[in-house]
Amino acid sequence: MAIGMVGLYVGSIILLVAGLIALDQITWKFFLVLIIPTALHWLNVFFLFPETKQRSLEDINAAFGEKVAVHYYHATEEEEA
C-alpha cells in the first residue's frame, strides 16, 4: 500500500511541476496528454474486467475461473433451496 501511495504522490508531483511547462510549450495539446491515457484506462477496465455488481462471492470466484459448489446468480429455484 505504501509503495502504491508513493507512486501516486510522485506521479502527482511530476504532473504538477511539468504540467505548467508542458502547457506553456504545447498549449492545448497538453490536455490530450491527460485525456488519452484516461480514455485508454477506461476502455481497459470496461472490456477486460468482469462485472461483479450484485453477485455473491461464489459467483465472483466462478467469474475468475475457480470451481464453486453453489451458483447463486443464475441459479434455479431448486439450486437456491
PyRosetta script that sets phi, psi and omega in degrees:
from pyrosetta import init, pose_from_sequence

init()
pose = pose_from_sequence("MAIGMVGLYVGSIILLVAGLIALDQITWKFFLVLIIPTALHWLNVFFLFPETKQRSLEDINAAFGEKVAVHYYHATEEEEA")
pose.set_psi(1, -41.2)
pose.set_omega(1, -179.0)
pose.set_phi(2, -64.8)
pose.set_psi(2, -40.1)
pose.set_omega(2, 179.9)
pose.set_phi(3, -65.3)
pose.set_psi(3, -40.1)
pose.set_omega(3, 177.4)
pose.set_phi(4, -63.4)
pose.set_psi(4, -41.6)
pose.set_omega(4, 179.1)
pose.set_phi(5, -67.2)
pose.set_psi(5, -39.0)
pose.set_omega(5, 177.7)
pose.set_phi(6, -62.5)
pose.set_psi(6, -43.2)
pose.set_omega(6, 178.1)
pose.set_phi(7, -61.0)
pose.set_psi(7, -41.3)
pose.set_omega(7, 178.7)
pose.set_phi(8, -62.4)
pose.set_psi(8, -47.0)
pose.set_omega(8, -177.8)
pose.set_phi(9, -70.0)
pose.set_psi(9, -38.4)
pose.set_omega(9, 177.5)
pose.set_phi(10, -64.7)
pose.set_psi(10, -42.5)
pose.set_omega(10, 176.8)
pose.set_phi(11, -62.0)
pose.set_psi(11, -39.2)
pose.set_omega(11, 178.9)
pose.set_phi(12, -65.9)
pose.set_psi(12, -42.2)
pose.set_omega(12, 179.8)
pose.set_phi(13, -64.8)
pose.set_psi(13, -43.7)
pose.set_omega(13, 179.0)
pose.set_phi(14, -61.3)
pose.set_psi(14, -43.9)
pose.set_omega(14, -180.0)
pose.set_phi(15, -64.4)
pose.set_psi(15, -39.8)
pose.set_omega(15, -179.2)
pose.set_phi(16, -69.5)
pose.set_psi(16, -37.9)
pose.set_omega(16, -179.7)
pose.set_phi(17, -75.3)
pose.set_psi(17, -48.4)
pose.set_omega(17, -176.8)
pose.set_phi(18, -77.4)
pose.set_psi(18, -20.2)
pose.set_omega(18, -177.5)
pose.set_phi(19, -61.2)
pose.set_psi(19, -40.8)
pose.set_omega(19, 179.9)
pose.set_phi(20, -66.3)
pose.set_psi(20, -41.0)
pose.set_omega(20, 179.3)
pose.set_phi(21, -67.1)
pose.set_psi(21, -45.1)
pose.set_omega(21, -179.3)
pose.set_phi(22, -64.4)
pose.set_psi(22, -41.2)
pose.set_omega(22, 179.2)
pose.set_phi(23, -63.4)
pose.set_psi(23, -35.9)
pose.set_omega(23, 178.4)
pose.set_phi(24, -71.1)
pose.set_psi(24, -37.1)
pose.set_omega(24, -175.0)
pose.set_phi(25, -82.5)
pose.set_psi(25, -46.1)
pose.set_omega(25, -174.2)
pose.set_phi(26, -110.6)
pose.set_psi(26, 8.8)
pose.set_omega(26, 174.9)
pose.set_phi(27, 49.1)
pose.set_psi(27, -125.6)
pose.set_omega(27, -172.3)
pose.set_phi(28, -66.7)
pose.set_psi(28, -21.2)
pose.set_omega(28, -179.1)
pose.set_phi(29, -66.0)
pose.set_psi(29, -19.2)
pose.set_omega(29, 177.7)
pose.set_phi(30, -61.2)
pose.set_psi(30, -32.4)
pose.set_omega(30, 179.7)
pose.set_phi(31, -66.4)
pose.set_psi(31, -28.0)
pose.set_omega(31, 174.2)
pose.set_phi(32, -65.0)
pose.set_psi(32, -32.7)
pose.set_omega(32, 176.9)
pose.set_phi(33, -62.9)
pose.set_psi(33, -31.0)
pose.set_omega(33, 178.9)
pose.set_phi(34, -86.8)
pose.set_psi(34, -37.2)
pose.set_omega(34, -173.6)
pose.set_phi(35, -76.7)
pose.set_psi(35, -44.7)
pose.set_omega(35, -174.1)
pose.set_phi(36, -63.5)
pose.set_psi(36, -48.6)
pose.set_omega(36, 177.3)
pose.set_phi(37, -62.9)
pose.set_psi(37, -33.9)
pose.set_omega(37, 177.8)
pose.set_phi(38, -65.6)
pose.set_psi(38, -43.0)
pose.set_omega(38, 178.5)
pose.set_phi(39, -65.1)
pose.set_psi(39, -40.9)
pose.set_omega(39, 178.3)
pose.set_phi(40, -64.3)
pose.set_psi(40, -39.4)
pose.set_omega(40, 177.2)
pose.set_phi(41, -65.1)
pose.set_psi(41, -40.9)
pose.set_omega(41, 178.8)
pose.set_phi(42, -61.8)
pose.set_psi(42, -44.1)
pose.set_omega(42, 178.1)
pose.set_phi(43, -63.4)
pose.set_psi(43, -39.5)
pose.set_omega(43, 177.6)
pose.set_phi(44, -59.2)
pose.set_psi(44, -48.6)
pose.set_omega(44, -179.7)
pose.set_phi(45, -66.0)
pose.set_psi(45, -42.1)
pose.set_omega(45, -176.4)
pose.set_phi(46, -64.4)
pose.set_psi(46, -41.9)
pose.set_omega(46, -173.5)
pose.set_phi(47, -95.5)
pose.set_psi(47, -24.4)
pose.set_omega(47, -172.3)
pose.set_phi(48, -105.7)
pose.set_psi(48, -14.2)
pose.set_omega(48, -179.2)
pose.set_phi(49, -107.8)
pose.set_psi(49, 128.3)
pose.set_omega(49, -178.3)
pose.set_phi(50, -70.4)
pose.set_psi(50, 151.6)
pose.set_omega(50, 179.1)
pose.set_phi(51, -75.0)
pose.set_psi(51, 131.9)
pose.set_omega(51, -179.5)
pose.set_phi(52, -122.5)
pose.set_psi(52, 11.1)
pose.set_omega(52, -178.2)
pose.set_phi(53, -66.6)
pose.set_psi(53, 131.7)
pose.set_omega(53, 175.9)
pose.set_phi(54, 57.2)
pose.set_psi(54, 35.6)
pose.set_omega(54, 175.8)
pose.set_phi(55, -116.4)
pose.set_psi(55, 152.2)
pose.set_omega(55, 178.7)
pose.set_phi(56, -77.6)
pose.set_psi(56, 167.1)
pose.set_omega(56, 178.4)
pose.set_phi(57, -62.3)
pose.set_psi(57, -32.8)
pose.set_omega(57, 178.3)
pose.set_phi(58, -65.2)
pose.set_psi(58, -42.5)
pose.set_omega(58, 179.4)
pose.set_phi(59, -68.6)
pose.set_psi(59, -33.8)
pose.set_omega(59, 176.3)
pose.set_phi(60, -66.4)
pose.set_psi(60, -41.9)
pose.set_omega(60, 176.4)
pose.set_phi(61, -60.5)
pose.set_psi(61, -41.5)
pose.set_omega(61, 178.8)
pose.set_phi(62, -64.4)
pose.set_psi(62, -37.0)
pose.set_omega(62, 179.0)
pose.set_phi(63, -65.0)
pose.set_psi(63, -29.2)
pose.set_omega(63, 179.4)
pose.set_phi(64, -95.1)
pose.set_psi(64, 10.8)
pose.set_omega(64, 170.8)
pose.set_phi(65, 95.8)
pose.set_psi(65, 5.9)
pose.set_omega(65, 179.0)
pose.set_phi(66, -88.2)
pose.set_psi(66, 153.5)
pose.set_omega(66, 176.0)
pose.set_phi(67, -79.9)
pose.set_psi(67, 136.4)
pose.set_omega(67, 178.3)
pose.set_phi(68, -129.3)
pose.set_psi(68, 154.0)
pose.set_omega(68, -177.9)
pose.set_phi(69, -84.2)
pose.set_psi(69, -34.5)
pose.set_omega(69, -174.8)
pose.set_phi(70, -129.8)
pose.set_psi(70, 136.1)
pose.set_omega(70, 174.1)
pose.set_phi(71, -108.9)
pose.set_psi(71, 124.3)
pose.set_omega(71, -179.0)
pose.set_phi(72, -100.8)
pose.set_psi(72, -27.6)
pose.set_omega(72, -170.7)
pose.set_phi(73, -70.6)
pose.set_psi(73, -49.0)
pose.set_omega(73, 178.2)
pose.set_phi(74, -112.5)
pose.set_psi(74, 36.7)
pose.set_omega(74, -176.6)
pose.set_phi(75, -82.7)
pose.set_psi(75, 148.7)
pose.set_omega(75, 174.3)
pose.set_phi(76, -81.5)
pose.set_psi(76, 172.2)
pose.set_omega(76, 179.9)
pose.set_phi(77, -63.5)
pose.set_psi(77, -33.6)
pose.set_omega(77, 178.0)
pose.set_phi(78, -66.5)
pose.set_psi(78, -41.4)
pose.set_omega(78, -179.7)
pose.set_phi(79, -68.5)
pose.set_psi(79, -34.7)
pose.set_omega(79, 179.0)
pose.set_phi(80, -68.6)
pose.set_psi(80, -32.1)
pose.set_omega(80, 179.8)
pose.set_phi(81, -72.6)
pose.dump_pdb("model.pdb")
